[in-house]
Amino acid sequence: MPRSTHRTAFASRPGEVGPTVALVDGVPLFREGLSALVLRTPGLRWLGATDTPQGALRFAERFHPAVVLIDSGLDPRGHLSTALCAAHADLAVLILVRDAHRTTQYVATSITAGVHGVIQRSAEPPQVVEAIRTVHETRRYLDPGLARTVAAPSSRLAGVADGQQPLSRREFQVLQLIADGLENQEIARVLFVSVETVRTHVKSILRKLGARDRTHAVAVAFKSGVLIAPVRRPRTGT
């Protein structure tokens, strides 16, 4: 296991006030890159970085950053995000999502764990800056590229059978999250809508699919091809 690294800069321009930024990431080049990006961006202050979840907890307790970016590879089940959000109410957590975690389930789990934003780890520097500022100011940021992981491909927005009404894009999103096992309150948090709005979508989904309940709706959706089960890739190596 790599040794935890704490690097603090507390860098800012004279008289400048802005959010302090910290990073949890195991790749030295990425840490250096984000440090350089923050240091050259007016209105942001680089606080430091660590490369382990344990180090992140100690770092947050000692330095109280305003925004923490976390590599999804170091928080695959959301445990670190949950702990940080529970211990530091003023802290905004932004997850850097790796390609391996670009799934509906991971994005949904991250948001229900309490994180305030998700962005692709491969995002361009201007988008990363925008995400940091937005998540600090509004405590909400969803990368448009990740939003598409819970959006319906246009080819599957048609009705599941002749004479049935097509699901709207939002209804499809709700149906996907139901299939992933989320309850109405969790779905509301993921989609940034009210629980009552989710209930309305669920009722519409059941009516359009001719389903008795949520479980039946998911079964009908998979059977008809509205939802497609993810393909499991064979494991390689030993």
N, C-alpha and C positions, 0 to 999 in steps of 0.2 A: 504494500500500500504506500502511495507517495506520501512524503512528509507534508503536513499541512503548512501552507505558506501564507503569512500575513504581510501585506505590504501596504503601508499607509502613506498617503501623500498630503491629504488635507489641502490640496492645491486650489487656489482661487485668485482671481484678479483683485486688486485693491478696491475695497468698497463693494465688491460684488456679493450678492446674496442669492442663493439658489439651492436646489436639492442636492444632498450628498448621495453619491452613487457607489455601490459596492457590487462585487461579482463573486459568484461561487462557480468555479469551472476548473476542470482538471488539466486543461491544455495551456501550457505556458505562453505559446504564441497568441492564443485567443485573449488571455489575460492582458498581455502587453498591448494587443491591438485595441481592446476596449478602453484601457487606461489612456492610450494616446488620443482616442476619439473623444473621450470625456474631457480630457485636459485642454483640448483645443476648441471645445464648444462653449461659447459664452452662456452663462446661466447655469452651468452644471459644474459640480465639484467632485473630483475623484477622491474617494475615501480609502479604497483598498480592495484586496481580493484574498480569497482563500480557496483551497482546492479539495476540501472535504466537508461533508455535512456537519460533522462535529465542530470543525473549525468555524463554520458559518454561524452556528449557535453561539459560540463564544464571541465571535466578532460582533454580531448584532447586539449582544448583551453589553459589550464594552464600548462600542463606538456609535450605536444607534443611527444607522444610515436611514435616509429617507426612502431610497429605492434600492432594492436588491435584485439583481438578475441572477437566475439560477439555471445552469445547464440541466436539461431534462434527463441526461444520462446519469446525473448524480442524485436525481430525485424521481425515479421511475414510478413510484407508487404514491407520491405526494406527501410522504411523511414529513420531510423537511419543511415543505411549504406550510403544512398544517401547524407544525410546531412554531414556526416563525410568526405566522399570522396570529396564533393564539397568545403568544408571549409579548408581541409588540403591535398594539392596535394602530399605531400611526405609521407603521411600515407598509410600503407598497411593494408587493412581490411580482416580478415579471419573469415568466418562464421562457427560456430559450429552447424551443422545441426542435429536437433533432429529427431527421427524416424518418428514423425508425419509430418515432412516437407521433407521427402525423396521422393520428386516428381519431375518430369520433370519441372513442372511449377515453383516450388519454386527455384530450382537450376538456371533455366533460368532467373527468375526475379532478383535473387540476383546478377548474373553476369551482367545483363543489368543495374542494379542499380549502378554498378561501383565497386563492391567488387573485390578483387584480388585473393581470394581463398575460397574454401569451403571444409570442412572436417567433417566427422561424429563426433558427440559429444561423441560417444562411442569408438572412436579410441584409440589404445594403445599409451602409452606415447612416445615411440620412433617415431611413426608416427606423433604425434603432434609436436615434436621437429623438425622433418624433414619439416613439413608444414610451421612452423614459419620461419625457415631459408630460405626455398625456396621462400616463398611469399615475404620475405624481399629482397632477392637477385634478383629474376626474376620478381616479382610482378605478379606471376601466379602460382596457385596450384589448382588442381582438384583431390579430393580423388578418387582413382580407384573404390571404392565401390559406390560412387555417380555417377561416369561416366557411370556406368551400368544402371542408371535410364534413360539415353537417348540413350542406346544401344539396339539393336534389339535382342530379344530372338531368338536363332538359329532356333527354330521351326516355326518362322513366317518370315523367310527370303526367303521362296519360292515364286514363282510367284503367283499372285492372281487368275489366271485362266490358263487353259491349253494353251500352246503356248506362254505365256507371260514370259518375262525375269524376274528373281528375282531381288529384290532391294538389293543393297549392304548394308552393315552395316551402312555406312555413310549416304547413301540415306534414310535409315530408320530413322536415327537420325533427319535428316532435315525434313522428313515428320512429325515426332512426334512434332517437334517444330512449324511447320506450323499449325498443328492441335491445338496447344496451343495458336495460335494467334500471333506468332512472325513474324516480317518482316525480310527481308533478312539481313539487317544490324545487327539486334539483334541476329539472328541465327549465323552470322559470329563471333560475340563477344563470344557467348556461346561456340562454337566449336573451337575457336581460329584459324579460317581460314579467307581468304579474302572474300569480298562480291562477287567478280567475281566467286570464287569457289562455293559459295552457289548457284549462278545463274545457274552454270553448272549442279549442282546436281538437282536443281528444273526442269530444262529442261529434264534431264534424267528421273526423276520421272514421269513427265507428259507423256513422250513417253512410258515408260514401263507400266503405268497404263491406257494408252489410254484416258487420261483426257484432258479436254479443258483448264482448268486453275487450280489454287491452290485450290480453294474451291471445284471444282469437284473432284480433286485428293483425298482430304480428305474424301469426300462422298464415293468415290469408295473404298478407303482403309477400311473404317468402314464397308461398306456393304459386302466386300469380306473377312473380318476378319484379314486383314493385321494389322489394328489398332483395339484395343479393348477399348471400353469406360470404364472408371474406375467405379467400383461398389461403389455406395453410401451406406455407412453404416447407418442404422437407428439410430437416436438420442435416447439416453436413459435418463431417469430422466425427471425433469421438468425444 
